[in-house]
Amino acid sequence: MAAAEALGASRSGPRPGGGSTISVVVAVAIVVADMVGVGVFTSLGFQVKQIPSGFSILLLWTIGGIVALCGVFCYGELGAMFPRSSGEYNLLGRAYHPAFGFVAGWVSATVGFAAPVALAAMAFGEYGKAVLPDTPPMLLAVGVVWMVSLVQLAGVRHSGRFQLIATILKVVLIIAFLVSGFAIGTAQPVSFAPSAPDLAYIASAPFAISLVFVMYSFSGWNAATYIIGEVRDPERNVPRAMLSGTLIVLVLYVALNAVFLYTAPIDRLAGQLDVARISGSYIFGEFGGRIVGAMICFGLISSISAMMWIGPRVMMTMGEDIPVLRPFARRSAGGAPVYAILFQLVAANLMLLTRSFEAVLDFIQFSLLFCSFFTVLGLIKLRITHPELPRPYRAWGYPLTPLVFLLVTGFMMYYLLTQRPLQSALGVLIMLSGLLIYAVFRKRSAGDAAVAPSGLQ
């Protein structure tokens, strides 16, 4: 009981901005925006190259969504138990040891969000050429990161409104694209009903490998756990936000792939990166590429905004626990962690200007999967070792849902280790560097209690 009481005493961090909170609707918007990036608009071409079946492709994306929902159920229970911002930094620190949480926080705070921000910004610059052909892509990329960062610095209330409007606009544009595709697009000879060859496709190695990349497109379903401390009634609303956001994205992803296949010939899509542009050209004619480019640009603004919101919350929470990082915990009157936002802004800009984000994204994938895997495993651990802890929300389908998530995530880690051993090894080195830095910070701290949130040991 002592461990449970100590845990309960610090279940949530202080509210930013003197109690400023965001609604469940804004939390849903953050989840949707963080998930829907460029992945769904680019990956189909590589999937249909070896899986030329409408039914198998839609099943592939449906399975990816179901696995993401399994993760949502698990993170929902942990987030409701430990309602404090910062995602895996908080959850792994509670379930295992503060050192494990610090390793996850170190990866997220330094490169885990800055690199995807830089990638999304670079994509914004490239697609922006369709709208502003005379503007250099790098200028557009840097400009959108600075614009979004200024909105975040204005405070939680302003960033919440911006996030909600930007995400609604993104979803409306995608729905308009879907309706246009099915209404005015020319139907291709593709069937979405199951047939005999589908069984062979589903049981093939390309199907399993494609699932890895589908899961990357679904990454971001856990976004609400990074902002728990700012969500109103987090024990109820964080699980709701993750579930609602993931279901919305699942429907959008399946529908988008259906309209790509419905409007463009499979042989034109196979092996191509810009499947959305190809589909748009068949729907809207010669201006299709420009229309799709504008749609993706608007969508990327909300994605960058979501990552610029949730990423700094990791450094902010680490600053609350670690004296050396205390400046990053400082917040403005509007609740914005100013120095943490500026830190991520600088990191994202450096990666943009040096184009290092592509290499960083390659070698942090294993680390991010590793942290997610052990977070869900931590749910099972706590069910066994601390069944007495309050659980405002309990994972639906336990123990099947965590086992499904662990199985798929374990396969993804195995794939990275075998197919990208060097990049995976570099990811492990980043985590080990975080462990070393934790040891240094712990030694310099006045006491263990000031270093990190209490773990359950």
N, C-alpha and C positions, 0 to 999 in steps of 0.2 A: 504493500500500500504506500510505502514511503516514495517509491519511484512514481507511482501514479499521482500522488499529491504534489510532488515536485514538478511533475509535468503539467498538471492542471494549473499551477500557479503562474505558468508562463505560456499558456496556450496561444495567446495572440499578442502580436506586437502592438505598439501604440498606433492609434489612427493618425494618418497624415493630415496635416492642415487643421488640427484641432477638431477632428471628428468628421472631416469630409468623407463621404462614402459615394460609391457609384451603384447604380441600379443593376438588377439582373439583366436588363435589356442591353445595357452598355457592355456588361461582362460577356454576353452572348456575341455581341458585335466584335469584341476583341478576339474571341475564339475563332469566329468565322474568318475575320480578316487575317489572322495569323496563319490559318490553314490554307486559304485559297491564294496561292501565288502563281508562279509561272509553270509549276510542275504539270498541272492538269492540261495546260495548253500546249505542252511539248512532248509528252512521253508516249502518246498513242502511236506515233509513227514507228517507234522501235518495237512496240508490242505486236502490232499487226503484221510486222515483217515475218514473224514466226508463228503467230496465232491469228490467221486470217478468218476469224469467226466472230460475228457480232455477239452471239450469245456468250461465248467464252470471255470476250473482252468485258462485257457488262458484269459477268459473274466475278471476274478478277477484281474490278473496282468495288463490287458489293462486298466481297470477302475482306478487302482492305478496310472498308468502313466498319465491318463487324469487329475486326480485330481492334481498330481504334476505339470502338465502343467498349470493348472489354477493358482496355486501358482506362477509359473514362470511369467505369464503375469502380475500379481499384483506386484510382487517384481521388475519386469522390469521397470514398470512405476515409482515406488518409487526410485529405484536405479538411474534411469536417471535424476530424479528431484534433488536428493541429492547425487551426486557422491563422496562419501567419504567412505573409508574402515571401516569395523567393523560390517556390517550386522545390526542386530536388535538394537544394541546400538545406531547407528546413526539414523535409520529409526524411531524407537519408540520415540527417543528424539525429532525428528523433528515433528512428527505427533501429539504427546501428550504433553509431558513434559520431561525435562532432567532427572528427577528422574526415570521415567519409562524406559528410555534408559539405565540408569545406572544399574538398576535391571537386565535387559537382558544382559548387558555387564558383570556384576558381575558373573552371572551364566556361561556364555560362557568362560570368561577368567580364572575362577578358576577350574571348573570341566567339563564344557560343551564340551570341546575338549580333555582335558587330559584323561578323562575316556574312550571315544571311541578309542583314540590312544592306551591306555593300553590294551583294549579288542582286537583290531586288532593285536597288537604285540603278545599277548598271543596266539591268533589263529595262527599267523605266526609260533610261536614256536611249537605248537601242530602239524600243518600240515608239518612243517619242519622235523619232525621225519621220514617222508616218504623218504626224501632226505638224511638227516644226522641222521641216527637212533641212533648213539652213543653220540650225542650232547644233553645236557639237554635243554628242551624247554624254561626254564626261561632264560638261557644264550642267546639263539637265540632271544628271545623277547626283552631283554634289549639291545642286540647288534644291532638289526635293528632300534630301536628308536634312539640310539646314532649315528648310521651311517647316518640316514636321517637328524637328527638335525645338524650334521656337514656340510652336503650339504646345508641346509638352512642358516647356519651361513656364508657360502662362498659368499652369495649375491644373489640378485634377478636374475641376468643373469644366473648364474650356476644352481640355483634351478629350473629356468624355463626350461632349457635344460634337466635336470634330470627328471623333472615331465613329460615333453612331451615324452621322450624316454620310461620311465617306463609305462606310460599310453598306448602308442602305443603297447608296448610289451604285456600288459595285454589284450587289445582288440584283438590283433592278436592270442594270445593263446586261448581266448574264441572262436573266429571264427574257429580256427583249431579244437577245441573240437566239435563245432557244426557240422562242415562239416564231421568230422570223425563219429559222431553219426549217422547222416542221411545216410552216404555213406556205412559204414561197420557194423553198429549196426543192430541187429535183430529186426524187427518190432514187437511190442507187439499189442495185440487186443484192442487198444484204438482208439476212434474216436474223432476228433477235430471238427466234424460237430454238429450243435445243434440238440437235440432230445427232446422228450416230458418230460423225467425226469429232464432235465436241469432247467426248469422253477421252479420246487420245490427247487432245490439246490440253485438257485440264490436268491430266496425269503426267504431262511432259515437264522436262527441266526448264524450258523457256517460260512456262506458266509460273513456276516457283520463283524463278529469277525476276520475272516481271513484277511479282508481288512485292519484292524488295523495294522496287522503285515506286510502286503504288503507295506503299507505306510511307515513303519519304514525302509524297504529296499530301498524305494525311497528317504529317507531323504538325504539331501546333494544337492538337486537341486538348492538351494539358495547360493551355495558356492561362486559364483562370486561376490555377494554383500559384502563379507568380504574383498575383495581385490580390490575394485573399484578404490582406489587411485593409484594403480599400473597398471591398464589396460589402454592401449592406446585408446583414443577416447571413454571413458567409457559410454557416453550417448547413443552411438550406439552399442558398442561391448559387454557391460555387458548383455543387454537383449538377444543379439544374442548368446552369450556363454551359457547362461542358457537354452535357447530354444534348441539349437543344442545339447548340452550335454544331456538334458533330453530325447530328441527324440532318441538319440543313445542308451541310457540306456533302454528306453522302448522297443526298438526292441531287444536288447540283452536279456532282462529279459524274454520276451515272448518266444523267440527262445530257451533259456536255459531250461525253464520249458517244452517246447514242446519236446526237445530232451531227457530230463529225463524221461518223460512219454512214449516216443516212444521206448526207448532202455531198460527200466527196468519194470518188472511187478508191477502193482499198489500195490498188496499185499506185495511185498518186500519193497516198498517205504513207505508204511503207518506207521506212528508213528516213523520213523527213522530220526535222525538228519543229518547224513552224506549221503544225497541223491546223491550228486555229486560223491562221492566215489563208491556208489552202481552202479550208471549209468556207471561210468568209468570201473568198473570191467566187466560189460556186453559188453562194447565196445571193450576194449583192453585186456581182459582176466586177468590173475593173477597180471599183473603189472599195471592194471588200477588204483588202489588206489595210487600207487606211482606217476603216471603221473598226476592224478588230484591234488594230494597234492602239487606237484611242480607248477602246474598252479595257484592254489590258493595262494601259497606263493609269487610268482612273482606279482600277482594281489594285494596282501596286501601291498607290498612295496609302490606302487603308492598311495594307500589309506592313509597309514601312512604319506607319504610325503605331500599329499594334506592337511591333518589335521594339520600337523606340520607347514605348511605354513600359512593357513588361521587363525588358532586359535590365534597365537601371535599378529595378526593385531588388534584384539579387545583390548588387553592390551596396545598395542602401541598407538592406537587412544585415549583410556582413559587417557594415560599418557600425550598426547598433551593437554588435556582439564583440567586435575586435577593436581594441583601442587605437591601433595603428591606422585603421581605416575609418575612424570616427568621422572625419570631414564628409565622407560620402553619405552619411546618415542625415546630414542637415537638410531640412526641407524649407521651402519658401512658405509664405503665408497661405498660398493656394494649395499646399500639399505636395509640390513638385520637389523630388530629390535633385536639387540643382547640380551639384558636383557629380553625382552619378550619371545624370543625363549628359553632361558635358564630357565626361570620361568616355561614354559610349560613342558620342558624336565624334570625338577626336579619333578613336580607334577605327570607326567606320570610314572616316575620311582618309586615314592613312592607308587602309586596305584598298580603298577605291583608287587613290592616286598611285599606289605601287602595284595594283592588280594582284595583290597577294591573297585576296579573299578566295580565289579559286583553289589555291593550294591549301589554305586553312580549312575550307569546307571539306576537302578530301580527307584530311587527317583528324577532324573532330567527329566525324560520323560515328566511328566506333565508340568514342568516349560518351557521346550522347545516348547511344543505344545501351551501353553498359550501365549508365546511371538509371535509365528508365527500367531496365531489366531488374536491377536490384531494388528499385523503389517498389515495384509490384511484388517482388519476392519478400520485401519487408512487410507488406500487408499480411502475407501468410505467417511470417515470423511472429508478428504482434498478435495475431489471432491465437497462436499457440502459447506464447510466453506471457502475454498480458491480456487475457480474456476479460479482465475486470475493468479495463479502460472504457470510458464513455464513448459510444459510437453513435452520434446523431444521425448518421447515414451509414447503412451497411451495403457493401458491394452486392449488386444483384447477380445471381447465378454463381455465387461462391460455392465451391472452389473451382468450378469449370472455367469461369471467365478469366481469372488470373492465370490459370494453366494454359489456356489458349494464347493469351498474350505472351507468356513466357516462352512458349514453344515457337511462335513466329519470330519474336525478337531474338531468341537464341539462334534460330536459323539465319537471320540477317547478320548477326555477329559472326557466325561461322562463315557465311559467304564473304564478308569483308576480310576476315583473317586469311582465307584461302585465295581470294581473288586480288586483294589489295594488302598484302602483308606489310609492305613498307609504310603505307599510310596508316594502317592500324597500329603498327609499332610506334609511330610518331604520336598517335593519339594516346597511347599508354604512357609515353614519356611526358606528355602534358599533364596527365593525371598524377604521375609520380612527382613532377615539379610542384604541383599543388600540395602534395603531401609534405614535401620538404619545406615549403613556405609556411604551411600550417605549424610544423614543428618549431620553426623560427619564431613565429608570432606567439605561439603558446609559451615559449621560453621567455619572451619579452613581456608577457602580460603579467599583471599583478597576481592573478589567480585563475584557476580553471573556469570559474563561473563567469568570468568576463570574456572568455575566449569565444564560446559558441553556445548555441542552445543545448540544453541538457539532453543527452542521449539516454536510451533505455539499455542498460548494460546488466 
